[in-house]
C-alpha cells in the first residue's frame, strides 16, 4: 500500500465553558465535542522523501505552517522512519471557522501514516503536542467531553440530530478568540445537554468565547440572529468561531432551512449536516 484516502470530519462544540487561565498559557475548558458528517478528504501518497502539501483552498498554508505537515513531521521524528509523504487536502470545511478542520486534517495524517509507515508509536501523545482538538479526532470518537486544555477526553453517546451551519465569511484564530474572552464561566451541565438532545427538555448551554467574538464581528451577530429566526434549537457559535449552528426539529428539514438562509444571505457559507 502506498496511498490512502481518509475522511477528516468537522466538529462542533455543544457548549464551551472557559473556567480559568492555566499556568502553561492555555485555558481550562469544559466542552462537548461532537463529530459531524461534514468532512474534508485527505489523500496521502508515499514519496521517497520530504513532506509535500497541496490543497484546493488557497487560504490553507502550504508549508511548515500547515498543521497536517507538522503532524507528518512529528510522526517521522518520533518513529525515525525514513521516507516522505505527499498530502493533498480537499477542503469542504471552512478555514479558521471553529469546526476543527485543521486539527482533523492533522489527525488524518497521523492515522494514515500509521498505516503507510507502520511503527510502534503513541499517536495520542503526538496529537496532544499538535493541538487541543487533535486528540479527539485521532481517537475517532463520535462525541466526547473534553476537559483540561481539551486533552482529557471522555467518550459520550450522542443522539443523532440534523444541524444547520452558517459561516459569515469571517476567519477567527483561536488565540484571538481567547484574547477577546470577557469573563470566565462555570462548567457545562453535560447530563442536561444530553437529555435535551434526546428531546426531553430545552437545550441550554453556552459558549464562553461567543460574547467576545460577536462583540467584535457583526457577521457573527447576524448569523446567530438568522438561525434563531428559523426557530432552530440550541443556536450557538462553535468553538472559537466564526461558524454558528442550530439544531433542526419538527417537520421542516435542515435542508429547507439552509435553502432559505442561503437565499437571504448569498455571501454566507450555509450547510446542513448531522451529528455523529
Order of alpha helices (4+ residues) and beta strands (2+ residues): beta-beta-beta-alpha-beta-alpha-alpha-alpha-beta-beta-beta-alpha-alpha-alpha-alpha-beta-beta-alpha-beta
